């Protein structure tokens, strides 16, 4: 994924999340929004690493770790699921140099969603 596309995607996802869940402003403020941006960059970095390694397990392990960390901080699994669903929806709107990379990202996100819903 091209870096400017990554930046645009992260901002879109964060805008959508904070529009859908206005209580996040009250609960976490600007710091929470910045952490949400940071988290989304981490999601994309881990998706890329999983693609490069050809390892869905790598992204699934990351998701398990993320879920443990965020739920311990009062962010429910439903918000992680929502975030991943928004990523899937918006990945189709990004310019890709490599279609296999996009397909891998979407596949890994879907696998992680299945695992979180178990």
N, C-alpha and C positions, 0 to 999 in steps of 0.2 A: 504494500500500500504506500502510496506517495505521502510524504510527511504533511503536506498542506491539506491533503484529504483526511488524514488522521486527525489533524487539529479541528477541521470542520466537523467531522463526525463526532468527536468528543464533545464539542460545544453544543451540537444538536441534541445529543443524548442527555446531557446535563440540563439543558433548557426544558426538554420534555419531562424529565423526572421532576424538576422543581415546579413545573406548571401542574403536573398531575398530583403532586403531594406537597401542597403549600405548607403543611405543618412542619416540613423539614427545615424551613427558614426559622421558624420559632424555636425548634428543638436544637438545631445545630448551627444556625447562622451562616455567615460568610465562610467561616472555617470549614463547615460541613460541605458547602458547595465546592470549595477548593479541594477537599479530600475526595469528593465525588469525581471531579475532573481527574485528579491524580489516579484514582482507582480505575477509571476507564482507560487511561493510558496503560496502566499495568495489565488490564484485561487484554488489550490489543497486543502488547508486547509478549504476553504469555501465549496468546493465540499464534503469533508469528513464530515463536520458539517451537511450539508444538508442531506447526506446519513444517518448519525446517528439519525438525527431528523425526518427522513422520510418526508422532506419538500422541495419540489422543489421551493416553494415560497421564502425560505431563500436564495437560490442561485440566483434566479431571482432578488430579492431585492439588493443583493450584486452587481450583474451585472449592474443594473440601477445606483447604487451609483458609481461604477467604471467608467462607461461611462461618467457620469457627471464630475467626477474628471479629468479623462484623457483628455476629449475633452476641458476642461477649460485650460489644459496645452499644448494644441496644438497637442495632439495625437488623430487622427481621429478614428471614430467608425470602419472604415475598418480594422485598425490594430488590434483592439480588436477581431473582427470577425475572422481575419486571425489567431490570437493567439489561439482562441478557436477551430478552425478547425484543427490546428496543434496538439492541445492537443488530440482531438478525434482520429486523425490518429495515434498518437504515443502511446496512452493508450493500444492499442492492443499489443504493443511490450514489455510491462511491465509484470514482474512476479507478479501475484496477489495471495494473500492468500485466497481471498474471491471474487468469480465471481460476486456476487450481488453488491459488492462495485463498481467494474468496470462498470457494467451495469448501476448503478445509476449515476456515474460520466458522462458517455456518454449521458444518457438520459437528465440530467440536462444541460449539455453543449448544446445539440440540442435544448432544450426549450429556452435557453438564446439566441442562434443564431436566432431562429424564432422571438423572441421578438425584438432583435436589428434590424432585417431586416424589421420590420413593418414600 
